[in-house]
Amino acid sequence: MKISLKSPLSWGAIRRQAREYAAAGKILDVMSDIVFKILFTADDEDSREALRLLLSDCTHRAVKNVQVQNNEILPEYLTGKTVRLDIHATFNDGE
């Protein structure tokens, strides 16, 4: 998903654009920071479950619980690679 940053989009506009892409069958680029954030850091159970499954698959360990903190992406970082997300995960073994 290519997002033009010549005129900054609000989060609502970005979410609408993502829904339009999905409805049209266009593939969203999960490697894009903004798409990753929308899919995996929303404050709802679907996003938490998707992130939990992604982390479980990447770490090859069952993740029991996951929480994202400090997930704000400032507009000046949308095209850069300096975005950080604080992800707190608890594995099934308690670690």
Biopython code that builds the backbone (N, CA, C, O; Angstrom):
import numpy as np
from Bio.PDB.StructureBuilder import StructureBuilder

atoms = [
    (1, "MET", "N", (0.849, -1.164, 0.000)),
    (1, "MET", "CA", (0.000, 0.000, 0.000)),
    (1, "MET", "C", (0.893, 1.224, 0.000)),
    (1, "MET", "O", (1.673, 1.417, 0.932)),
    (2, "LYS", "N", (0.798, 2.014, -0.978)),
    (2, "LYS", "CA", (1.588, 3.236, -1.047)),
    (2, "LYS", "C", (0.738, 4.388, -0.543)),
    (2, "LYS", "O", (-0.383, 4.595, -1.006)),
    (3, "ILE", "N", (1.273, 5.126, 0.399)),
    (3, "ILE", "CA", (0.578, 6.273, 0.960)),
    (3, "ILE", "C", (1.382, 7.516, 0.636)),
    (3, "ILE", "O", (2.562, 7.607, 0.974)),
    (4, "SER", "N", (0.759, 8.450, -0.002)),
    (4, "SER", "CA", (1.433, 9.697, -0.315)),
    (4, "SER", "C", (1.501, 10.551, 0.936)),
    (4, "SER", "O", (0.495, 10.773, 1.610)),
    (5, "LEU", "N", (2.688, 11.022, 1.234)),
    (5, "LEU", "CA", (2.850, 11.854, 2.420)),
    (5, "LEU", "C", (2.941, 13.328, 2.072)),
    (5, "LEU", "O", (3.268, 14.157, 2.921)),
    (6, "LYS", "N", (2.647, 13.654, 0.811)),
    (6, "LYS", "CA", (2.663, 15.068, 0.428)),
    (6, "LYS", "C", (1.591, 15.830, 1.192)),
    (6, "LYS", "O", (1.797, 16.977, 1.591)),
    (7, "SER", "N", (0.457, 15.194, 1.393)),
    (7, "SER", "CA", (-0.561, 15.775, 2.253)),
    (7, "SER", "C", (-0.851, 14.740, 3.336)),
    (7, "SER", "O", (-1.464, 13.711, 3.052)),
    (8, "PRO", "N", (-0.427, 14.991, 4.559)),
    (8, "PRO", "CA", (-0.552, 14.000, 5.623)),
    (8, "PRO", "C", (-1.986, 13.504, 5.781)),
    (8, "PRO", "O", (-2.940, 14.279, 5.711)),
    (9, "LEU", "N", (-2.113, 12.217, 5.993)),
    (9, "LEU", "CA", (-3.411, 11.609, 6.198)),
    (9, "LEU", "C", (-3.665, 11.430, 7.684)),
    (9, "LEU", "O", (-2.744, 11.172, 8.459)),
    (10, "SER", "N", (-4.908, 11.568, 8.065)),
    (10, "SER", "CA", (-5.266, 11.280, 9.448)),
    (10, "SER", "C", (-5.354, 9.771, 9.600)),
    (10, "SER", "O", (-5.407, 9.043, 8.609)),
    (11, "TRP", "N", (-5.369, 9.293, 10.862)),
    (11, "TRP", "CA", (-5.502, 7.856, 11.081)),
    (11, "TRP", "C", (-6.794, 7.342, 10.492)),
    (11, "TRP", "O", (-6.833, 6.234, 9.958)),
    (12, "GLY", "N", (-7.856, 8.128, 10.579)),
    (12, "GLY", "CA", (-9.133, 7.714, 10.001)),
    (12, "GLY", "C", (-9.023, 7.542, 8.495)),
    (12, "GLY", "O", (-9.554, 6.582, 7.937)),
    (13, "ALA", "N", (-8.338, 8.468, 7.836)),
    (13, "ALA", "CA", (-8.163, 8.381, 6.383)),
    (13, "ALA", "C", (-7.307, 7.169, 6.010)),
    (13, "ALA", "O", (-7.571, 6.502, 5.010)),
    (14, "ILE", "N", (-6.290, 6.892, 6.809)),
    (14, "ILE", "CA", (-5.435, 5.734, 6.540)),
    (14, "ILE", "C", (-6.227, 4.447, 6.696)),
    (14, "ILE", "O", (-6.104, 3.538, 5.875)),
    (15, "ARG", "N", (-7.036, 4.363, 7.739)),
    (15, "ARG", "CA", (-7.861, 3.173, 7.955)),
    (15, "ARG", "C", (-8.874, 3.004, 6.824)),
    (15, "ARG", "O", (-9.109, 1.888, 6.360)),
    (16, "ARG", "N", (-9.479, 4.118, 6.378)),
    (16, "ARG", "CA", (-10.434, 4.043, 5.260)),
    (16, "ARG", "C", (-9.736, 3.545, 4.003)),
    (16, "ARG", "O", (-10.274, 2.705, 3.282)),
    (17, "GLN", "N", (-8.538, 4.060, 3.739)),
    (17, "GLN", "CA", (-7.793, 3.628, 2.559)),
    (17, "GLN", "C", (-7.461, 2.138, 2.643)),
    (17, "GLN", "O", (-7.541, 1.428, 1.641)),
    (18, "ALA", "N", (-7.092, 1.667, 3.823)),
    (18, "ALA", "CA", (-6.793, 0.246, 4.002)),
    (18, "ALA", "C", (-8.037, -0.600, 3.753)),
    (18, "ALA", "O", (-7.952, -1.649, 3.114)),
    (19, "ARG", "N", (-9.196, -0.153, 4.252)),
    (19, "ARG", "CA", (-10.443, -0.893, 4.011)),
    (19, "ARG", "C", (-10.778, -0.912, 2.524)),
    (19, "ARG", "O", (-11.228, -1.933, 2.004)),
    (20, "GLU", "N", (-10.565, 0.209, 1.834)),
    (20, "GLU", "CA", (-10.828, 0.269, 0.388)),
    (20, "GLU", "C", (-9.919, -0.696, -0.366)),
    (20, "GLU", "O", (-10.375, -1.398, -1.269)),
    (21, "TYR", "N", (-8.643, -0.738, -0.004)),
    (21, "TYR", "CA", (-7.715, -1.672, -0.636)),
    (21, "TYR", "C", (-8.182, -3.109, -0.413)),
    (21, "TYR", "O", (-8.188, -3.920, -1.340)),
    (22, "ALA", "N", (-8.570, -3.412, 0.817)),
    (22, "ALA", "CA", (-9.010, -4.774, 1.139)),
    (22, "ALA", "C", (-10.271, -5.126, 0.357)),
    (22, "ALA", "O", (-10.379, -6.230, -0.177)),
    (23, "ALA", "N", (-11.231, -4.195, 0.285)),
    (23, "ALA", "CA", (-12.475, -4.452, -0.443)),
    (23, "ALA", "C", (-12.220, -4.657, -1.936)),
    (23, "ALA", "O", (-12.932, -5.414, -2.596)),
    (24, "ALA", "N", (-11.197, -3.975, -2.463)),
    (24, "ALA", "CA", (-10.871, -4.094, -3.889)),
    (24, "ALA", "C", (-9.952, -5.289, -4.166)),
    (24, "ALA", "O", (-9.595, -5.550, -5.314)),
    (25, "GLY", "N", (-9.578, -6.002, -3.117)),
    (25, "GLY", "CA", (-8.706, -7.162, -3.291)),
    (25, "GLY", "C", (-7.248, -6.800, -3.505)),
    (25, "GLY", "O", (-6.454, -7.645, -3.920)),
    (26, "LYS", "N", (-6.888, -5.552, -3.227)),
    (26, "LYS", "CA", (-5.493, -5.150, -3.356)),
    (26, "LYS", "C", (-4.707, -5.644, -2.157)),
    (26, "LYS", "O", (-5.216, -5.654, -1.036)),
    (27, "ILE", "N", (-3.491, -6.046, -2.386)),
    (27, "ILE", "CA", (-2.653, -6.570, -1.316)),
    (27, "ILE", "C", (-2.045, -5.424, -0.521)),
    (27, "ILE", "O", (-1.487, -4.482, -1.084)),
    (28, "LEU", "N", (-2.163, -5.524, 0.800)),
    (28, "LEU", "CA", (-1.544, -4.539, 1.678)),
    (28, "LEU", "C", (-0.140, -5.018, 2.024)),
    (28, "LEU", "O", (0.065, -6.203, 2.286)),
    (29, "ASP", "N", (0.812, -4.118, 2.025)),
    (29, "ASP", "CA", (2.195, -4.439, 2.337)),
    (29, "ASP", "C", (2.396, -4.400, 3.850)),
    (29, "ASP", "O", (2.544, -3.327, 4.434)),
    (30, "VAL", "N", (2.401, -5.576, 4.481)),
    (30, "VAL", "CA", (2.532, -5.656, 5.937)),
    (30, "VAL", "C", (3.891, -5.143, 6.392)),
    (30, "VAL", "O", (4.049, -4.779, 7.558)),
    (31, "MET", "N", (4.862, -5.108, 5.512)),
    (31, "MET", "CA", (6.185, -4.598, 5.873)),
    (31, "MET", "C", (6.191, -3.075, 5.974)),
    (31, "MET", "O", (7.148, -2.491, 6.484)),
    (32, "SER", "N", (5.144, -2.436, 5.497)),
    (32, "SER", "CA", (5.007, -0.993, 5.651)),
    (32, "SER", "C", (4.677, -0.707, 7.112)),
    (32, "SER", "O", (3.751, -1.302, 7.664)),
    (33, "ASP", "N", (5.423, 0.194, 7.741)),
    (33, "ASP", "CA", (5.216, 0.493, 9.154)),
    (33, "ASP", "C", (3.768, 0.858, 9.458)),
    (33, "ASP", "O", (3.207, 0.409, 10.458)),
    (34, "ILE", "N", (3.169, 1.665, 8.603)),
    (34, "ILE", "CA", (1.811, 2.132, 8.875)),
    (34, "ILE", "C", (0.802, 0.993, 8.768)),
    (34, "ILE", "O", (-0.138, 0.930, 9.560)),
    (35, "VAL", "N", (0.980, 0.099, 7.808)),
    (35, "VAL", "CA", (0.076, -1.043, 7.663)),
    (35, "VAL", "C", (0.255, -1.998, 8.839)),
    (35, "VAL", "O", (-0.726, -2.493, 9.394)),
    (36, "PHE", "N", (1.497, -2.257, 9.217)),
    (36, "PHE", "CA", (1.773, -3.111, 10.373)),
    (36, "PHE", "C", (1.079, -2.555, 11.611)),
    (36, "PHE", "O", (0.432, -3.288, 12.359)),
    (37, "LYS", "N", (1.225, -1.257, 11.811)),
    (37, "LYS", "CA", (0.634, -0.628, 12.994)),
    (37, "LYS", "C", (-0.883, -0.773, 12.993)),
    (37, "LYS", "O", (-1.473, -1.107, 14.020)),
    (38, "ILE", "N", (-1.506, -0.529, 11.870)),
    (38, "ILE", "CA", (-2.962, -0.613, 11.798)),
    (38, "ILE", "C", (-3.441, -2.042, 12.058)),
    (38, "ILE", "O", (-4.422, -2.256, 12.770)),
    (39, "LEU", "N", (-2.748, -3.005, 11.482)),
    (39, "LEU", "CA", (-3.173, -4.398, 11.634)),
    (39, "LEU", "C", (-2.913, -4.974, 13.016)),
    (39, "LEU", "O", (-3.752, -5.695, 13.555)),
    (40, "PHE", "N", (-1.754, -4.663, 13.597)),
    (40, "PHE", "CA", (-1.311, -5.373, 14.784)),
    (40, "PHE", "C", (-1.361, -4.586, 16.085)),
    (40, "PHE", "O", (-1.138, -5.171, 17.146)),
    (41, "THR", "N", (-1.643, -3.288, 16.055)),
    (41, "THR", "CA", (-1.584, -2.535, 17.311)),
    (41, "THR", "C", (-2.879, -1.811, 17.669)),
    (41, "THR", "O", (-2.888, -0.982, 18.579)),
    (42, "ALA", "N", (-3.952, -2.106, 16.980)),
    (42, "ALA", "CA", (-5.235, -1.506, 17.356)),
    (42, "ALA", "C", (-5.635, -2.020, 18.730)),
    (42, "ALA", "O", (-5.231, -3.114, 19.124)),
    (43, "ASP", "N", (-6.408, -1.257, 19.448)),
    (43, "ASP", "CA", (-6.816, -1.643, 20.803)),
    (43, "ASP", "C", (-8.091, -2.483, 20.735)),
    (43, "ASP", "O", (-9.140, -2.093, 21.248)),
    (44, "ASP", "N", (-7.972, -3.648, 20.087)),
    (44, "ASP", "CA", (-9.091, -4.580, 20.044)),
    (44, "ASP", "C", (-8.552, -6.009, 20.061)),
    (44, "ASP", "O", (-7.373, -6.249, 19.803)),
    (45, "GLU", "N", (-9.425, -6.933, 20.364)),
    (45, "GLU", "CA", (-9.008, -8.326, 20.537)),
    (45, "GLU", "C", (-8.468, -8.934, 19.246)),
    (45, "GLU", "O", (-7.542, -9.743, 19.298)),
    (46, "ASP", "N", (-9.023, -8.567, 18.082)),
    (46, "ASP", "CA", (-8.537, -9.112, 16.813)),
    (46, "ASP", "C", (-7.073, -8.748, 16.569)),
    (46, "ASP", "O", (-6.285, -9.597, 16.154)),
    (47, "SER", "N", (-6.709, -7.497, 16.823)),
    (47, "SER", "CA", (-5.322, -7.073, 16.627)),
    (47, "SER", "C", (-4.384, -7.755, 17.612)),
    (47, "SER", "O", (-3.291, -8.182, 17.240)),
    (48, "ARG", "N", (-4.811, -7.858, 18.869)),
    (48, "ARG", "CA", (-3.970, -8.535, 19.863)),
    (48, "ARG", "C", (-3.761, -10.003, 19.499)),
    (48, "ARG", "O", (-2.659, -10.533, 19.640)),
    (49, "GLU", "N", (-4.817, -10.652, 19.033)),
    (49, "GLU", "CA", (-4.704, -12.062, 18.643)),
    (49, "GLU", "C", (-3.792, -12.220, 17.430)),
    (49, "GLU", "O", (-2.976, -13.140, 17.385)),
    (50, "ALA", "N", (-3.924, -11.331, 16.448)),
    (50, "ALA", "CA", (-3.054, -11.388, 15.265)),
    (50, "ALA", "C", (-1.593, -11.187, 15.654)),
    (50, "ALA", "O", (-0.718, -11.900, 15.164)),
    (51, "LEU", "N", (-1.328, -10.227, 16.526)),
    (51, "LEU", "CA", (0.046, -9.977, 16.972)),
    (51, "LEU", "C", (0.569, -11.147, 17.802)),
    (51, "LEU", "O", (1.728, -11.536, 17.663)),
    (52, "ARG", "N", (-0.277, -11.708, 18.660)),
    (52, "ARG", "CA", (0.121, -12.856, 19.469)),
    (52, "ARG", "C", (0.516, -14.032, 18.561)),
    (52, "ARG", "O", (1.534, -14.682, 18.793)),
    (53, "LEU", "N", (-0.288, -14.297, 17.535)),
    (53, "LEU", "CA", (0.016, -15.391, 16.612)),
    (53, "LEU", "C", (1.277, -15.110, 15.802)),
    (53, "LEU", "O", (2.077, -16.014, 15.562)),
    (54, "LEU", "N", (1.457, -13.855, 15.379)),
    (54, "LEU", "CA", (2.669, -13.488, 14.631)),
    (54, "LEU", "C", (3.913, -13.694, 15.499)),
    (54, "LEU", "O", (4.897, -14.278, 15.047)),
    (55, "LEU", "N", (3.867, -13.216, 16.739)),
    (55, "LEU", "CA", (5.010, -13.374, 17.641)),
    (55, "LEU", "C", (5.273, -14.849, 17.957)),
    (55, "LEU", "O", (6.426, -15.273, 18.028)),
    (56, "SER", "N", (4.218, -15.620, 18.144)),
    (56, "SER", "CA", (4.382, -17.060, 18.402)),
    (56, "SER", "C", (5.067, -17.734, 17.229)),
    (56, "SER", "O", (5.950, -18.571, 17.414)),
    (57, "ASP", "N", (4.662, -17.371, 16.031)),
    (57, "ASP", "CA", (5.251, -17.977, 14.842)),
    (57, "ASP", "C", (6.716, -17.556, 14.665)),
    (57, "ASP", "O", (7.566, -18.375, 14.313)),
    (58, "CYS", "N", (6.997, -16.286, 14.909)),
    (58, "CYS", "CA", (8.367, -15.777, 14.729)),
    (58, "CYS", "C", (9.333, -16.295, 15.793)),
    (58, "CYS", "O", (10.503, -16.541, 15.501)),
    (59, "THR", "N", (8.853, -16.460, 17.016)),
    (59, "THR", "CA", (9.731, -16.887, 18.109)),
    (59, "THR", "C", (9.727, -18.401, 18.304)),
    (59, "THR", "O", (10.548, -18.939, 19.047)),
    (60, "HIS", "N", (8.801, -19.082, 17.634)),
    (60, "HIS", "CA", (8.635, -20.535, 17.790)),
    (60, "HIS", "C", (8.340, -20.908, 19.235)),
    (60, "HIS", "O", (8.723, -21.975, 19.715)),
    (61, "ARG", "N", (7.639, -19.987, 19.924)),
    (61, "ARG", "CA", (7.212, -20.197, 21.306)),
    (61, "ARG", "C", (5.780, -19.704, 21.433)),
    (61, "ARG", "O", (5.407, -18.700, 20.827)),
    (62, "ALA", "N", (4.988, -20.402, 22.212)),
    (62, "ALA", "CA", (3.601, -19.986, 22.410)),
    (62, "ALA", "C", (3.556, -18.709, 23.248)),
    (62, "ALA", "O", (4.119, -18.654, 24.341)),
    (63, "VAL", "N", (2.889, -17.695, 22.730)),
    (63, "VAL", "CA", (2.728, -16.430, 23.450)),
    (63, "VAL", "C", (1.345, -16.435, 24.087)),
    (63, "VAL", "O", (0.334, -16.619, 23.410)),
    (64, "LYS", "N", (1.321, -16.230, 25.398)),
    (64, "LYS", "CA", (0.073, -16.249, 26.159)),
    (64, "LYS", "C", (-0.649, -14.910, 26.092)),
    (64, "LYS", "O", (-1.865, -14.857, 25.908)),
    (65, "ASN", "N", (0.112, -13.828, 26.244)),
    (65, "ASN", "CA", (-0.482, -12.499, 26.315)),
    (65, "ASN", "C", (0.455, -11.502, 25.645)),
    (65, "ASN", "O", (1.676, -11.647, 25.710)),
    (66, "VAL", "N", (-0.115, -10.502, 25.009)),
    (66, "VAL", "CA", (0.695, -9.469, 24.360)),
    (66, "VAL", "C", (0.019, -8.114, 24.541)),
    (66, "VAL", "O", (-1.205, -7.992, 24.480)),
    (67, "GLN", "N", (0.852, -7.101, 24.765)),
    (67, "GLN", "CA", (0.355, -5.742, 24.942)),
    (67, "GLN", "C", (1.319, -4.788, 24.255)),
    (67, "GLN", "O", (2.535, -4.916, 24.398)),
    (68, "VAL", "N", (0.778, -3.834, 23.510)),
    (68, "VAL", "CA", (1.600, -2.830, 22.832)),
    (68, "VAL", "C", (1.501, -1.533, 23.612)),
    (68, "VAL", "O", (0.408, -1.082, 23.954)),
    (69, "GLN", "N", (2.659, -0.934, 23.892)),
    (69, "GLN", "CA", (2.711, 0.361, 24.563)),
    (69, "GLN", "C", (3.516, 1.319, 23.696)),
    (69, "GLN", "O", (4.353, 0.891, 22.902)),
    (70, "ASN", "N", (3.262, 2.606, 23.848)),
    (70, "ASN", "CA", (3.996, 3.640, 23.095)),
    (70, "ASN", "C", (3.986, 3.348, 21.598)),
    (70, "ASN", "O", (5.039, 3.270, 20.965)),
    (71, "ASN", "N", (2.792, 3.187, 21.042)),
    (71, "ASN", "CA", (2.708, 2.812, 19.638)),
    (71, "ASN", "C", (2.408, 3.983, 18.709)),
    (71, "ASN", "O", (1.924, 3.778, 17.595)),
    (72, "GLU", "N", (2.684, 5.186, 19.144)),
    (72, "GLU", "CA", (2.459, 6.346, 18.287)),
    (72, "GLU", "C", (3.559, 6.466, 17.240)),
    (72, "GLU", "O", (4.746, 6.436, 17.565)),
    (73, "ILE", "N", (3.154, 6.600, 15.989)),
    (73, "ILE", "CA", (4.101, 6.848, 14.911)),
    (73, "ILE", "C", (3.905, 8.305, 14.494)),
    (73, "ILE", "O", (2.851, 8.677, 13.979)),
    (74, "LEU", "N", (4.908, 9.103, 14.718)),
    (74, "LEU", "CA", (4.819, 10.514, 14.361)),
    (74, "LEU", "C", (4.896, 10.671, 12.847)),
    (74, "LEU", "O", (5.588, 9.895, 12.188)),
    (75, "PRO", "N", (4.203, 11.654, 12.278)),
    (75, "PRO", "CA", (4.178, 11.818, 10.813)),
    (75, "PRO", "C", (5.559, 11.888, 10.170)),
    (75, "PRO", "O", (5.732, 11.408, 9.050)),
    (76, "GLU", "N", (6.532, 12.462, 10.837)),
    (76, "GLU", "CA", (7.857, 12.578, 10.223)),
    (76, "GLU", "C", (8.557, 11.221, 10.122)),
    (76, "GLU", "O", (9.568, 11.102, 9.429)),
    (77, "TYR", "N", (8.039, 10.207, 10.796)),
    (77, "TYR", "CA", (8.659, 8.884, 10.751)),
    (77, "TYR", "C", (7.941, 7.903, 9.833)),
    (77, "TYR", "O", (8.380, 6.759, 9.708)),
    (78, "LEU", "N", (6.864, 8.309, 9.194)),
    (78, "LEU", "CA", (6.089, 7.376, 8.385)),
    (78, "LEU", "C", (6.890, 6.766, 7.247)),
    (78, "LEU", "O", (6.653, 5.613, 6.884)),
    (79, "THR", "N", (7.835, 7.509, 6.672)),
    (79, "THR", "CA", (8.619, 6.963, 5.566)),
    (79, "THR", "C", (9.971, 6.456, 6.021)),
    (79, "THR", "O", (10.708, 5.868, 5.229)),
    (80, "GLY", "N", (10.307, 6.668, 7.266)),
    (80, "GLY", "CA", (11.596, 6.233, 7.784)),
    (80, "GLY", "C", (11.522, 4.869, 8.425)),
    (80, "GLY", "O", (10.466, 4.237, 8.458)),
    (81, "LYS", "N", (12.635, 4.428, 8.923)),
    (81, "LYS", "CA", (12.690, 3.128, 9.589)),
    (81, "LYS", "C", (13.115, 3.294, 11.039)),
    (81, "LYS", "O", (13.811, 2.438, 11.586)),
    (82, "THR", "N", (12.706, 4.379, 11.659)),
    (82, "THR", "CA", (13.082, 4.613, 13.043)),
    (82, "THR", "C", (11.918, 4.376, 13.996)),
    (82, "THR", "O", (12.005, 4.706, 15.179)),
    (83, "VAL", "N", (10.837, 3.809, 13.492)),
    (83, "VAL", "CA", (9.665, 3.568, 14.314)),
    (83, "VAL", "C", (9.950, 2.431, 15.287)),
    (83, "VAL", "O", (10.535, 1.413, 14.917)),
    (84, "ARG", "N", (9.535, 2.616, 16.521)),
    (84, "ARG", "CA", (9.688, 1.576, 17.531)),
    (84, "ARG", "C", (8.337, 1.345, 18.186)),
    (84, "ARG", "O", (7.581, 2.281, 18.447)),
    (85, "LEU", "N", (8.058, 0.100, 18.439)),
    (85, "LEU", "CA", (6.864, -0.267, 19.178)),
    (85, "LEU", "C", (7.321, -1.048, 20.402)),
    (85, "LEU", "O", (8.111, -1.984, 20.283)),
    (86, "ASP", "N", (6.837, -0.674, 21.556)),
    (86, "ASP", "CA", (7.138, -1.425, 22.774)),
    (86, "ASP", "C", (6.100, -2.525, 22.889)),
    (86, "ASP", "O", (4.924, -2.267, 23.146)),
    (87, "ILE", "N", (6.553, -3.758, 22.696)),
    (87, "ILE", "CA", (5.661, -4.910, 22.762)),
    (87, "ILE", "C", (6.047, -5.736, 23.968)),
    (87, "ILE", "O", (7.179, -6.209, 24.075)),
    (88, "HIS", "N", (5.109, -5.907, 24.870)),
    (88, "HIS", "CA", (5.325, -6.705, 26.067)),
    (88, "HIS", "C", (4.569, -8.016, 25.887)),
    (88, "HIS", "O", (3.343, -8.030, 25.776)),
    (89, "ALA", "N", (5.317, -9.114, 25.858)),
    (89, "ALA", "CA", (4.708, -10.424, 25.638)),
    (89, "ALA", "C", (5.007, -11.334, 26.811)),
    (89, "ALA", "O", (6.077, -11.262, 27.416)),
    (90, "THR", "N", (4.056, -12.184, 27.121)),
    (90, "THR", "CA", (4.234, -13.223, 28.129)),
    (90, "THR", "C", (4.087, -14.559, 27.422)),
    (90, "THR", "O", (3.077, -14.829, 26.772)),
    (91, "PHE", "N", (5.111, -15.389, 27.561)),
    (91, "PHE", "CA", (5.055, -16.716, 26.956)),
    (91, "PHE", "C", (4.285, -17.662, 27.865)),
    (91, "PHE", "O", (4.087, -17.377, 29.046)),
    (92, "ASN", "N", (3.853, -18.785, 27.312)),
    (92, "ASN", "CA", (3.068, -19.743, 28.094)),
    (92, "ASN", "C", (3.805, -20.287, 29.300)),
    (92, "ASN", "O", (3.175, -20.729, 30.260)),
    (93, "ASP", "N", (5.148, -20.264, 29.268)),
    (93, "ASP", "CA", (5.926, -20.748, 30.414)),
    (93, "ASP", "C", (6.114, -19.679, 31.493)),
    (93, "ASP", "O", (6.814, -19.908, 32.479)),
    (94, "GLY", "N", (5.488, -18.510, 31.305)),
    (94, "GLY", "CA", (5.539, -17.431, 32.289)),
    (94, "GLY", "C", (6.629, -16.415, 32.050)),
    (94, "GLY", "O", (6.614, -15.348, 32.665)),
    (95, "GLU", "N", (7.580, -16.710, 31.173)),
    (95, "GLU", "CA", (8.668, -15.772, 30.893)),
    (95, "GLU", "C", (8.133, -14.533, 30.202)),
    (95, "GLU", "O", (8.899, -13.624, 29.883)),
]
sb = StructureBuilder()
sb.init_structure("model")
sb.init_model(0)
sb.init_chain("A")
sb.init_seg("    ")
for serial, (resi, resn, name, xyz) in enumerate(atoms, 1):
    if name == "N":
        sb.init_residue(resn, " ", resi, " ")
    sb.init_atom(name, np.array(xyz, "f"), 0.0, 1.0, " ", f" {name:<3s}", serial, name[0])
structure = sb.get_structure()
